Amino acid sequence: MRGKVLIIAGSDSGGGAGIQADIKTVTVLGGFATTAISALTVQNTLGVSDIMPVPVSFVRAQMRCVLEDIGTDAFKSGMLDSAEIISGVSDEIAFGRQRSGRDLPFVLDPVMVAKGGSRLLQAEAENALKAELMPLATLITPNIPEAEVLTDRRIACVDDMVGAGKRLNEQGAHSVLVKGGHLEGDLLTDVLVTADGQVHFFSDQRIETRHTHGTGCTLSSAIATLLAQGMPLVEAVRVSRLCLRHAIDRAPGFGSGAGPLWHQALVDGLPVS
């Protein structure tokens, strides 16, 4: 099964993150990407200089027309910048699941904190994300700053990551992948806390590079694609992390700032070990 993934996220004019990274990831993993663009950004490897929001009615219309014709096997969301957008996306995901008669997987990448540490969401949107969108997600994939916002607690070590994952379970999330890239040290560890309370650790040597733009988008889209294709969650996380490292290793070196990954490195097939 190829796996159709409906992505709801912002557009990155630099092509490294957002909808562009999502589409590349789904495609090279053998899936079929459909999209609902939630915002337009003016950005390159040096940062974001402007954002144009998309009206919630238009975001919902994009989702609804895809669901009523092509359908989907999974959802993935990224940048959702208002409570109204979050509520509308929640309603359309519920519609898609009802129409399909299946509990379609949904990977939520909570794009809440910029690389420089600035909050990207107002308090109302953060509350809507936690109350309306998070309970629908099969998997939520916060980095450490985002997990700190969602749990209102500081994360300074791997044990804190485990605690944050469990806290998010208690707050209504199903499975949670807390990404450890913001911690210091040569060993990078991600922590997966599944809906049944099991904890899985994924550790690798850190890759020293400035070319990491779009890593969160790429990882969450890879997981969504593999779930759409029927892969179990823990295995989907493991393989997606390998894919991400493969794409970082082969980054093309574009731009003067945080450069993009090389998604085409995965065209020849999935890394398996």
Secondary structure as UniProt FT lines:
FT   STRAND          4..12
FT   TURN            13..14
FT   HELIX           18..28
FT   TURN            29..30
FT   STRAND          32..44
FT   TURN            45..46
FT   STRAND          47..53
FT   HELIX           56..69
FT   STRAND          74..77
FT   HELIX           83..100
FT   STRAND          106..108
FT   TURN            115..116
FT   HELIX           123..128
FT   HELIX           129..133
FT   HELIX           134..136
FT   STRAND          139..140
FT   HELIX           144..151
FT   HELIX           158..170
FT   TURN            171..172
FT   STRAND          175..179
FT   TURN            181..182
FT   STRAND          187..193
FT   TURN            195..196
FT   STRAND          199..205
FT   HELIX           215..228
FT   TURN            229..230
FT   HELIX           233..249
FT   HELIX           263..266
FT   TURN            267..268
//
